[in-house]
Amino acid sequence: MLEQFTDKLRGKRILVTGGAGFLGSHLCGRLLAHGAKVICFDDLSTGTRENINEYLGRDEFAFVTGDANKFADLSNVFDAEKIDYVFHYAARVGVKRTTEQPLEVLEDVEGIKNVLHLSNKHNVEKVIFSSSSEVYGEPVEFPERENGHVNPKLPYASVKHIGEKFMESYHKVHGLRTCSLRFFNIYGPKQDSSAYGFVVGIFIKQALSGGPLTVLGDGTQTRDFVFVDDNINSSILALLTNATDGHVVNIGTGRPMTILDMAELVIKVTGKDVKIEFLPFREGEIRHRFPDVSKMRSLLGYRPMHTIEEGVRKTMEWYQGRLS
Ligand code: UDP
């Protein structure tokens, strides 16, 4: 299914903003593997050269340092060569970081404006925007549906919601093909887990270094975890599927799990004899995430392929390589 589509990427010039980040760098790698020419654009604020090291020096890969929120930085890229597709993934990420820096997060609206303006002007074929399950805020109904209630509270979530709305209106008003993807919790190799969040990596690092695993609250809160490769399969299919034009699509597994179960799974997969320590919840903790993934399934014909155990194992292997 995916193979028949991805042939369409061969020779395409694809701009990935935030391309040196966790998700962006995985995406760059995959696009290169499908024969695309990739322009990775990143200001290296949270992205790293290490993430893209393996692609540097390849003819089909160009790295441009720049800030998507600065019009001149981004317009240089569009002026330099014809861009066929854009993945706009540059953003300030991590709940803690974005709550600490609310006004900096708001500047990301500039990046969204710049991407839309330039993509429209330069006749880009399609723009994919990385939105987030944070748009649902504290959900008022389950499962969380794209056309159901949204409740963005954090500055980060408000910016994502504005982005979705602008993607939608550029499609309606200018005919620019756009699609916003509401990503649920992504995990995998290269994710920078720290005090700023991303629990799977936090648990794996804690387990590998002797524990304890810090479960916040009683661990009954739930999240829908998607392994990074599955997230990328969905994003590429969303790009290449006309039916997603002008839409917002949840990207999740539809099978949330509790954080305590995740902690126990990490202990099992790592095989370490470590304890779990219960700590207080973070302020503003969202108790549950549970996406309705029927739109993803019907429009993309896709279901995540990795079991949670396979995904955690692959992530652990990456951390083992780093910590050894
Ligand atoms: N979490 C935890 N221990 C940690 C860090 C996070 O139990 O050391 C929990 C957190 O309370 C939340 C879940 O893991 O319920 C996911 O947190 P993360 O920061 O990965 O993502 P988000 O809260 O943005 O969904």
Residues whose N, C-alpha, C, O or C-beta is under 5 A from the ligand:
A	BS01	UDP	V95 Y196 G197 F198 V199 I202 T214 V215 L216 Q221 I259 I286
